[in-house]
Amino acid sequence: MKPVKKIGVLTGGGDCPGLNAAIRAVVRRANSYGYEVIGIKRGWHGLIYGETEPLTNFSVSGILHVGGTIIGTSRTNPFKNEEDLQRLLANYKKFGIDALISIGGEDTLGVAYKLSEKGIPIVGIPKTIDNDLSGTDFTFGFDTAVTIVTDAIDRLHSTAESHDRIMVVEVMGRHTGWIATFGGIAGGADIILIPEVSFDIGEVCTMIKKRHERGKNFSIIVVAEGAKPKDVDKYITSSNQVDEFGHIKLGGVGNFLGTEIEKRTGYDTRVTVLGHIQRGGSPTANDRVLATRFGVAAVDLIKEGKFGRMVALQCNKIVDIDISEPVKKLKTVDPDLYEIAKVFFG
Ligand code: F6P
């Protein structure tokens, strides 16, 4: 293994708060070891098309608290066609990169895993507001998203109560309902619907009616965008658009639910789709700290010559796991946690 001189870093997939904190930590730690760092622009796109920029202590100054990612991101999949893959491998050599740090969720880390199988020295850093990567207790971005959802539910509570309304809040969460469950518990939701447990619209309406018969004049229902009604095997969406990894553009289940609830219960119902507000803006202190710990640890792995690994948080310690782990299995919502949420349903 030749000694490391230059590290490439990229951010792929959906952005999330804390990416800049991670980039800053990578650059600061790398520079302390005398490594040069280049930022690969817009995820794997930058390596296919040769778009990079040097990252120095100076260029990462002042970005810790800033949302988004200074090097951009995209959902580019280099394994979609052989030509892109060959361009990526050629550019990797051309830029003289000795090791790559790939900051991403299931798709970006999936590409990293495949490249690592091809012999590219790679270390992964887990990020996603969805918190659905196995092997790590938390991903950064999640805490900020939950804070935003909690704040939104708090605000919806007061207007729901004033108008005697049902409020349906659609939150992100494609395969898993971590944001819905955490945000729903924190915000005191009356029903939380998640992708892991298909829902019965009749039961949801019965629960709401019973609650109102008990004297409550409003209800808050949190639904993850990937939640499905029983006996329906596909997502409820308002679009057929699909990304390069084959994922359909979600969004629509909230409106479906709102319409059905109003029709079946007769209660005035409004729908709020939080959408990308959950991914934007400044990261919470927790996300800044986690992203910083991951960034530093990723460079330390490179220094130790440990590749094909992903940094992870387990029992509040930073560890490293095989990069295939988050790729092979999603981390779904802990059933015990969902049982706790259910104590407050209705
Ligand atoms: O990957 C995280 C996520 O925010 C999902 O929860 C959501 O389904 C998706 O990204 C939305 O992606 P896009 O930014 O492409 O609309």
Boltz pocket constraint, residues with backbone or C-beta under 6 A from the ligand:
constraints:
  - pocket:
      binder: B
      contacts: [[A, 13], [A, 14], [A, 15], [A, 105], [A, 128], [A, 129], [A, 130], [A, 172], [A, 173], [A, 174], [A, 225], [A, 248], [A, 250], [A, 279]]
      max_distance: 6.0
